[in-house]
Every structure is written in C-alpha cells, then in structure tokens.
C-alpha cells in the first residue's frame, strides 16, 4: 500500500529538518575552521621563533662559550627546547582539530546532498495537503478562519512598518537640522561676544540655510508620517517653521541688538526643532515596539497554521 499524504509529508518534514540542521552545522564548522586557520598561522610563527632560539644555543659562538663557562648553557637549552616542544604540541593539536573540522564539513555536505530536494518536496506536499483540506468542509472552515486572521494581522504589520519607516525619514531630516542650528548658534555667539563681522555672519547664515532646507524636507516627510499614523488611528500635530529668522538686517545693520535678536530666534528655532524631534522619536520608538510585537504575533499565526496543516489526516 502506498504511503498516505500524511506519511509522505511527515517524511519530507523530517528530511527538511535534517537539511536545515546540516546547513547550520556546516556554516558553524566553516566559521570555526577559518578562525583555526588563522590560529595555526600564529602557532607556526611561534614554533619558528622557538626553534630559532634552540638553534642559536646549539651553534658554537661567543655567547655559547659564555653560557658554557657559567654552566648555564645546558639549562638554557633545555628551557628553549621545552618551549619549542610546547609550541609544536599546540600546533599539532590545532592541525588535528582542523582535520576533524574538515571531516565534519564533508559529512554535513553529504547530508545536504542526500536531502537537497527535501525543502521543495515539503513545499509541494504542503500545497497538496492544503488543497485536500480545503475540499473537506470541516477542515476548510478552520483553515479559512486561520487565513483570515493571518491576512488581517499582515495588514497590521504592514501599516506599522510603513508608519515606522515614515517616522525614520522625518528623524533623518530633523537630526541634520539640529546639527546645523547648533553650528549657527556657535557662530552667532561669536558674532555677539567677539564681533565676528561679515565672515562669521555669512557662515552663520549658511548653517541657517542648511537647517531650513533640512526642516523643509522634514515637514514634507511629516505629512506622509501623519497620513500613516492616521491609518493607525493616531495623531501627531507637529510643524516646524524657522522662516522668520532675520538675514537682510543681520547683514546690513550688523550690531549688538540685531545680533541678539537673530541669536534669540535661532535658539527658539533650535528649541522647536529639538522638541519636534523628541516627539517624533518617542512615536517612532513606540511604533517600533508595536511592529516587533505585531510581527511576532503574525509569525506565531503562520507557525500555528503550518503545524495544523502538518498534523491533519486527509481523506
């Protein structure tokens, strides 16, 4: 009697497990082998060094004569030989371990070759199993419920991921804006307290222009972020505007009062930008946690569905 679909699926699942296990093991063995190869190179160098020390003491020289007169050459030579032997033993042990790892890699390769079709067979049999279960009223109803739940959760995961990604784009624009405003503040302080003149004013406004560009980009991304949050029934009321910063007056009516006004507005813009960044980062952090949780739930649903399919006996 031919094996049932359930039996063939069980066999395919076992072979698929053996394939995945062998692939993991082979990767681990190869990683260990690479590290061991590097270790062997170091040990070979150590052995060469120790052997060179032994050779020095075994050749006749003034140093050897000096050791002989002091009756220390034999002791020194014995010590060097012991160190050389220890290095040789370590190298031999590493080489033996390398041979074992190569054999383990080969054996894992044999298992992989024997089960190379297991994953494809498993998928094909699972499709066949699913089709058979859909043709049985009782199991079809259960399967439909699970698939609807998975579809709903997939939408939740996608929406959270899209919102999280949109929030990251906002932060990617706000962070350079804060950096530019920090630089503008520093140059503004130079204007105030060291009378930096036209050069420092020009550099300061260069950083302000950079900040304006980054914030304009951030506001554009904020619109998309708000749309994504609306899909999740969430709201974020943020808009940043630093267009009121003086520029013409700062150049042509340069003086303590004008510099002070500009510096005050830069600081206010920095405060608004920093606060907006803090709010967005808080929301993004929450979204990331919700996405991770939702994805875990989705994976659990898929695992449950797969396990249920594997366990069913078809007519």
N, C-alpha and C positions, 0 to 999 in steps of 0.2 A: 504494500500500500504506500502510495506517495506521501511524503511529509505534508502536513497541513500548512496553510499560510502562516499560522501562528508559530509553528515549529521552525519554518524557514526564516521568519522574522527574528525569532529568538537567536537562532544560529548566526544570522547576519549581525545582530546587535553585539554578540559576544566577539565575533571577528573584528568588528569595528572598534570595540574596546581594546582588543589586543593591538590593533594597528595604531591607535592613538597613544597607547601606553609605550609601544616600541618607538614611536616618533619622538615622544617626550624624552625617553631614556637616551636615545641616540643623540639628541641635542645636548643633554646634560653631559654625556660622555665626551662629546666633541669639545665642549667648553672646558672640561677638566683636562683633556688632552692638550689643548692649546696652552693652558697655564703650566702643565707639566713640561711641555717642550721648552718653555721659557726657563723653568727651573733647572732643567737638565743643562741648558747652555751655561747658566750661572755655576752649576756644580762642576762642569767640565773646566771652566776657568779657575775655580777654586783648586781643583786637583792639579792643574798645570802649575799653579803657584806653589802649592805644597811640594810637588815633585821637584820643582826648580830649587827649592830650599834644600832638599835632600841632596840633589846633585852638587850643589855648592860645597856641602860638607864632605862629600866623597872625593872631590878633586883636591890634589895637593896645591896648597897655596900658603902664603904667609899667615892668612887667617887660620887655616887648618893647623899649621905649626904652632900658632899661638894657643889654640884650643888644646893641642896635644900636651904642650908644656904645662898648661894649667890643669891638665887631666879632666877637661870638661867636654872634649870633642865627642866622646862616646855617648855621654848623657844627652848632649845637644842633638846628636844624630838620631838617637833613639826617639827623642821627642818629636823631631821633624818627621820621622818615619811613621810614628803613631798618628800624627796629624794627616799625613798623606793617606794612610790606610783608612782613617775615618772618612776623609773626603771621597775615597774610592768606593767605600761601602755605601755612602749616601747616594753616589751616582749610580751604583749598581741597583740599589733599591728603587730609585726613580725610573731607571730604564726598564726594570721588571714590571713596575706599575704601568708604564707606558705600553708595554706589550699586552698586558691584561686589558687595558682600556681599548686598544685597537681590536682585540678579540671581542670585547663587549659590543663595540660599534658594529663589527661584522655580524654578530649574532642578531643584533637588533635589526640590521639590514635584511637578514634572512626572513625574520618575522614580518617586516614591512612588505617584502616581496610576496610572501605567501598570502598576505591579506590585503594586497593593494586594491582589490576590487570591492572590499568589504563596505566601504562608505557608499559607493554607487549602488551596490546590491541592497543595502539597508534603505537608502532613499527610495529606490524603486519599489521595494516590498512595502514600505510605509505608505507610498501613494496607492498601492494596490489594496492595502489594509483599509485606508481611509475611504476609498471608493466602495469597498464591500460594506463597511459600517454605515455609510450614507444610504445604502439600499436596504438597511434594516430599520424599520420605524422607530424602535425603542432607542437604539444607539444613535440614530440620525438626530433625534431630538436633543440628546445630551451633547452631541458634537456641535450642533447649531448654537446652543447656549454658550458653550465654551468659545466658539469662534466669534460670536457677537461681543463677548466680554473682552476678548483679545483685541478685536477691532476698535472698540471704544477706548481701551487703555492705550493702544497705539496712537490714537489721535491725541490723547492727553500728553503722552511723551513727546510727540512731535511739536505740539503747541508750546510746551515748556522749553524745549530745546530751541525753538525759534525765538522765543522771548529772551532766553538766556543769551543767545548769540547776539541779538539786537542790543541788549544791555552792554555786552562786552564791547561792541562797536562804539557805543556812547563813551564808555570809560577810556577807550583807546584815543578818543579825540580830546577828552577833558584833561587827561594827565599831561600831555604836552602843553596845553593851555596854562595849566597851573605852573609848569616849569618856566614858560615864557613870562608870565606875570611876576614870578619870583625874581627873574633877571631884571625885569623892568623896575621893580621896587628897589633893587640894589643900585641900579643906575640913577633912579630918582633920588635916593639918599645921597648919592654922590653930588647930584645937582644941588640938593638942599644945603648940605653941610660943607661941601668942598668947592662949590662954584664951578661945576664941571664944564659949563659952557655949551656951545653948539654941538660939539662932538658927542658928549655924553647924552645930550638931549636927543640927538639923531639915533644913537644906539638904543636909548630907552624906547623911543617910538618904534624902532624896528622890532623890538620884542613885543610891544603892544600890538603891532600889526600881525605878528605871528600868532599871538593869543586870540585876536579877533578872528583870524582865519580858522584856527582850531575850534573855537567856540561856534562859529557859523556851521562848521561840519558837525559838531556835536548836536546843535539844535536840529539839524536835518535828520541825524540819526535818532534823536529824541522822539521825533514824530513817528517814526517806524516802531520805536520801542513802545510808545504809548499805545499804538494800534495793536501790537502783540499782547500787551498787558490787558487791553480791553477784551480781547478774545478769551482771556482767562478771568474776566470779570474783576480786573484790578485797575487801579487808577494811580497815575503819577503826575502831579501838577508841577512841572519844572520848566522854566525857560530862562536862559541867561542872556543878558544884554549888557555889553560894555561899550556901546556905540557913543555914549555921552562923554567919553574921555576927551579932554582938550588936546589939540595938536597945534592948530594955527597960532593960538595965543601963546602956547608954550615956546614956539619958535621965535615969534616976532616981538613978544612982550616979556621976554625972559626976565624973571626976577623972583624974589623970595615968595611973594604972595601967589603968583601964578604957579610956581613950582610946588608950593604947598597944596594948592587946590588939585593939581594933577596927581600929586602923590596920594592925596586923600582918596581920589576917585580910583586910582589903581588898587589901593588897599581894599576899597569897597568891592571892586570887581573881583579881586582875589578871594575875598570872603564869600561872595556869592558863588563863585566857581567852586571853591572848596566845599561849601555846603551842598551844592548840587551833586558834586562827585560823591560826597559821603552818602547822600540819599540814594543815588543810583547804585553805588557799591553795596549798600545794605539790601536793596531789592534784588540785585544780581546774585548776591550770596544766598538769599532765600530761594531764589529760582533754581540755583544750582543744587541745593539740598532737595528741593521738591522734584527736580528732574531725576536725580540719582535714586530717590525713593520710588518714583513712578516707573523708572526703567527696571528697577529690581522687581517690582510687582509684575510688570509685563513679562520679564524673563521667567518668573515663577509660574505665571499662567501658561506660558509656552511649554515649560518643563512638565507641568501637570498634564497638559494636553498630550504631549508626546508619550508620557508614561501611561496614560489611559489608553491611547491607541495601541501601544505595545502589549497591553495586558488583555485586550479583548479577544475573545474567541469568535471568529466569523463562521457563519453557517455555510 
